């Protein structure tokens, strides 16, 4: 057994353990952290297969963006884990059977459809570019239209997710741009002429009142 095979078994065992802890952990935060560990080990397995682009994409996209955002959301929300885990062991046998069937189907597809020994060797001019650059050239030269269709589908999914999560609240205040454009100066400002009112000066005291006052207060 060489070093590559030994590292593969180590990463695979850690990946299986992390995936098992994702579905059995009581805390959502612990499950999310184990999912991050599973992604890291999957990227290490891809590195052993010389798929550097897929490994870096998994770390940057899923670990660096998606899982961190998911972890922050889980930590900020007050989730009742007892309600979420109600009936877990009741449905666990059926879920295990479904997972075993999916794993068997993936194994059949991978072993029969992707045999490394029967793979077509890459051309010499492609090998000198590197794995990532060769993948980019292949995608954006021969598969440009499917890439654009996938980008359009993701854009529609983002807009649909924003539209579905948008809820109008009674206590929220918003501005209507169309109403603001239609507004006129006469509707916003009204000039009213008001006659000036000056304060009246106090009346001088009478002669009798001035004489009745003491000398010190005169």
Residue pairs with C-beta under 8 A, 6 or more apart in sequence:
4 48
7 44
7 48
8 45
8 48
11 41
11 44
11 45
11 48
12 41
12 45
14 37
14 41
15 38
15 41
15 42
15 45
18 34
18 35
18 37
18 38
18 41
19 34
19 38
21 30
21 31
21 34
22 31
22 34
22 35
22 38
23 31
25 31
25 34
26 81
26 85
27 81
28 74
28 79
28 81
29 71
29 74
29 75
32 67
32 70
32 71
32 74
33 71
35 67
36 63
36 67
36 71
39 58
39 59
39 62
39 63
39 67
40 59
40 63
42 58
43 54
43 55
43 56
43 58
43 59
43 63
44 55
46 52
46 54
46 55
46 58
47 55
50 131
51 131
52 131
52 132
53 131
53 132
53 135
122 134
126 134
126 137
127 134
129 137
139 147
140 147
210 218
